[in-house]
Amino acid sequence: MLKAKVIHLFHILVPHRHEADDLLRLIKEGHSFFELAKKFSHCASGKNSGDLGEVNFRSLDEDFLEAAESLAIGEMTLNPVRTKFGYHLILKMQKKKS
């Protein structure tokens, strides 16, 4: 039996679309996703660079889950993802082996 890959999801959560669009522009200009998460995310995960840790996919908002599942490892959403919590930029990373 193959062991499933452990995936880390990082995100930046902001309340308004224009904020998410501004952050997306900054990331495309070369600013660090992780530093922007620390500075601007409205989620408690922001203090940890947006790291959501090991996520139980069943507990995720449907739109967030759909966007996260569609990403390749190392890929970020190209557009903000709207959920009941606000607007997210999502980054999918492979967990480092301990």
Backbone as numpy.savetxt, mean C-alpha at the origin, in Angstrom:
# Nx Ny Nz CAx CAy CAz Cx Cy Cz
4.00 -30.57 -0.54 3.16 -29.38 -0.54 4.05 -28.14 -0.54
3.78 -27.24 -1.46 4.54 -26.00 -1.56 4.08 -25.00 -0.50
5.03 -24.33 0.09 4.71 -23.30 1.07 4.34 -22.02 0.32
3.24 -21.41 0.74 2.79 -20.17 0.09 3.78 -19.04 0.40
3.98 -18.17 -0.55 4.83 -16.99 -0.35 4.16 -16.06 0.65
4.98 -15.48 1.49 4.47 -14.48 2.42 4.69 -13.12 1.76
3.62 -12.39 1.60 3.69 -11.11 0.91 3.43 -9.99 1.91
4.21 -8.96 1.78 3.99 -7.76 2.57 3.30 -6.72 1.70
2.28 -6.12 2.26 1.63 -5.00 1.60 1.92 -3.74 2.40
2.29 -2.71 1.69 2.49 -1.39 2.26 1.45 -0.47 1.63
1.04 0.54 2.36 0.10 1.49 1.76 0.25 2.86 2.39
-0.26 3.83 1.67 -0.41 5.18 2.17 -1.90 5.48 2.08
-2.48 5.89 3.18 -3.91 6.20 3.24 -4.10 7.70 3.49
-4.87 8.32 2.62 -5.23 9.73 2.78 -6.73 9.89 2.55
-7.34 10.93 3.12 -8.79 11.07 3.01 -9.31 11.58 1.66
-8.46 12.25 0.88 -8.95 12.89 -0.35 -8.17 12.44 -1.58
-8.86 12.35 -2.69 -8.26 11.92 -3.95 -7.10 12.83 -4.36
-7.27 14.14 -4.22 -6.21 15.05 -4.66 -4.93 14.83 -3.86
-5.03 14.44 -2.60 -3.84 14.15 -1.80 -3.14 12.90 -2.33
-3.93 11.88 -2.65 -3.36 10.65 -3.20 -2.70 10.92 -4.55
-3.33 11.74 -5.37 -2.76 12.09 -6.67 -1.43 12.84 -6.50
-1.38 13.76 -5.52 -0.14 14.50 -5.26 0.97 13.57 -4.79
0.64 12.62 -3.91 1.64 11.66 -3.43 2.12 10.75 -4.57
1.21 10.32 -5.41 1.58 9.50 -6.56 2.54 10.24 -7.46
2.29 11.51 -7.68 3.18 12.34 -8.50 4.56 12.42 -7.86
4.61 12.62 -6.56 5.90 12.70 -5.86 6.68 11.39 -5.95
5.99 10.28 -5.84 6.65 8.98 -5.96 7.21 8.80 -7.37
6.43 9.18 -8.37 6.89 9.08 -9.76 8.09 9.99 -10.01
8.19 11.08 -9.24 9.34 11.99 -9.36 10.56 11.48 -8.61
10.42 10.36 -7.91 11.56 9.76 -7.24 11.58 9.83 -5.72
10.54 10.42 -5.14 10.46 10.47 -3.67 10.17 9.08 -3.13
10.64 8.80 -1.93 10.48 7.49 -1.30 9.03 7.25 -0.85
8.47 6.15 -1.33 7.13 5.72 -0.89 7.11 5.63 0.63
8.15 5.02 1.20 8.19 4.74 2.63 8.27 6.02 3.47
9.05 6.98 3.00 9.14 8.26 3.71 7.83 9.05 3.60
7.20 9.00 2.43 5.92 9.68 2.26 4.84 9.03 3.13
4.89 7.70 3.27 3.94 7.01 4.14 4.10 7.49 5.58
5.35 7.60 6.02 5.61 8.07 7.40 5.07 9.48 7.62
5.22 10.31 6.62 4.87 11.72 6.77 3.38 12.01 6.55
2.74 11.29 5.62 1.39 11.69 5.21 0.27 10.68 5.45
0.60 9.41 5.70 -0.47 8.41 5.83 -1.32 8.67 7.07
-2.61 8.51 6.91 -3.56 8.67 8.00 -3.85 7.34 8.69
-3.10 6.32 8.37 -3.23 5.00 8.98 -2.12 4.83 10.02
-2.39 4.08 11.06 -1.38 3.83 12.09 -0.14 3.16 11.50
-0.29 2.47 10.38 0.86 1.81 9.73 1.85 2.82 9.17
1.44 4.06 9.04 2.32 5.10 8.50 3.61 5.23 9.30
3.52 5.09 10.62 4.72 5.21 11.44 5.73 4.11 11.15
5.26 3.02 10.52 6.12 1.92 10.10 6.28 1.90 8.59
6.37 3.06 8.00 6.56 3.21 6.55 5.41 2.65 5.73
4.23 2.53 6.33 3.06 2.02 5.62 2.95 0.51 5.63
3.78 -0.17 6.41 3.81 -1.63 6.45 2.57 -2.17 7.17
1.76 -2.92 6.45 0.57 -3.53 7.04 0.88 -4.86 7.72
2.11 -5.34 7.58 2.48 -6.63 8.18 1.83 -7.78 7.44
1.66 -8.90 8.13 1.02 -10.05 7.53 -0.48 -9.82 7.53
-1.03 -9.75 6.35 -2.43 -9.36 6.18 -3.30 -10.58 5.94
-4.40 -10.66 6.67 -5.42 -11.67 6.41 -6.29 -11.11 5.29
-6.13 -11.62 4.08 -6.82 -11.07 2.93 -8.34 -11.03 3.10
-8.89 -11.96 3.88 -10.34 -11.99 4.06 -10.83 -10.77 4.82
-9.94 -10.10 5.55 -10.36 -8.94 6.35 -10.23 -7.62 5.57
-9.70 -7.68 4.35 -9.48 -6.47 3.57 -10.74 -6.02 2.85
-10.85 -4.72 2.65 -11.89 -4.15 1.81 -11.78 -4.77 0.42
-12.90 -5.05 -0.20 -12.92 -5.73 -1.50 -12.12 -5.00 -2.58
-12.26 -3.69 -2.67 -11.53 -2.91 -3.67 -10.03 -2.91 -3.39
-9.66 -2.82 -2.11 -8.25 -2.87 -1.72 -7.67 -4.23 -2.08
-8.40 -5.30 -1.75 -7.95 -6.66 -2.04 -7.77 -6.88 -3.54
-8.73 -6.45 -4.32 -8.65 -6.61 -5.78 -7.42 -5.92 -6.34
-7.15 -4.71 -5.88 -5.97 -3.96 -6.35 -4.69 -4.65 -5.90
-4.64 -5.08 -4.65 -3.43 -5.72 -4.11 -3.12 -7.03 -4.83
-4.14 -7.82 -5.09 -3.94 -9.11 -5.76 -3.46 -8.94 -7.19
-3.81 -7.84 -7.83 -3.44 -7.63 -9.23 -1.99 -7.18 -9.39
-1.34 -6.79 -8.30 0.03 -6.28 -8.37 1.06 -7.40 -8.39
2.13 -7.19 -9.12 3.29 -8.07 -9.06 4.14 -7.62 -7.87
5.00 -8.49 -7.38 5.88 -8.12 -6.29 6.76 -6.95 -6.73
6.84 -5.92 -5.89 7.61 -4.72 -6.20 6.83 -3.68 -6.96
5.57 -3.96 -7.26 4.75 -3.04 -8.04 3.80 -2.25 -7.14
3.52 -1.02 -7.54 2.61 -0.14 -6.83 1.40 0.17 -7.71
0.29 0.43 -7.08 -0.90 0.80 -7.85 -0.61 2.06 -8.66
-1.10 2.08 -9.88 -0.87 3.22 -10.77 -1.85 4.35 -10.52
-2.93 4.03 -9.83 -3.95 5.02 -9.47 -4.37 4.78 -8.03
-4.82 5.81 -7.35 -5.31 5.61 -5.99 -6.50 4.65 -5.97
-6.59 3.88 -4.89 -7.68 2.92 -4.71 -8.61 3.47 -3.64
-9.88 3.64 -4.00 -10.85 4.20 -3.05 -11.50 3.07 -2.25
-11.55 3.27 -0.93 -12.27 2.36 -0.04 -13.09 3.22 0.92
-13.80 2.58 1.83 -14.58 3.34 2.81 -13.68 4.13 3.76
-12.39 3.81 3.78 -11.45 4.49 4.66 -10.81 5.73 4.03
-10.83 5.80 2.71 -10.21 6.91 1.99 -9.55 6.40 0.71
-8.42 7.01 0.37 -7.70 6.67 -0.85 -6.34 6.08 -0.50
-6.01 4.98 -1.15 -4.79 4.24 -0.85 -3.87 4.19 -2.06
-2.58 4.26 -1.79 -1.55 3.86 -2.74 -0.99 2.57 -2.14
-0.97 1.50 -2.91 -0.61 0.19 -2.39 0.66 -0.29 -3.07
1.57 -0.82 -2.29 2.83 -1.37 -2.77 2.94 -2.81 -2.28
3.20 -3.73 -3.20 3.31 -5.15 -2.86 4.77 -5.55 -2.85
5.21 -6.10 -1.73 6.61 -6.50 -1.60 6.68 -7.93 -1.06
7.74 -8.63 -1.38 7.96 -9.96 -0.82 8.65 -9.79 0.52
8.16 -10.51 1.51 8.75 -10.42 2.84 10.17 -10.96 2.81
11.07 -10.25 3.48 12.45 -10.70 3.56 12.53 -11.93 4.44
13.39 -12.88 4.05 13.57 -14.07 4.87 14.36 -13.70 6.12
13.94 -14.28 7.26 14.65 -13.98 8.50 15.89 -14.83 8.64
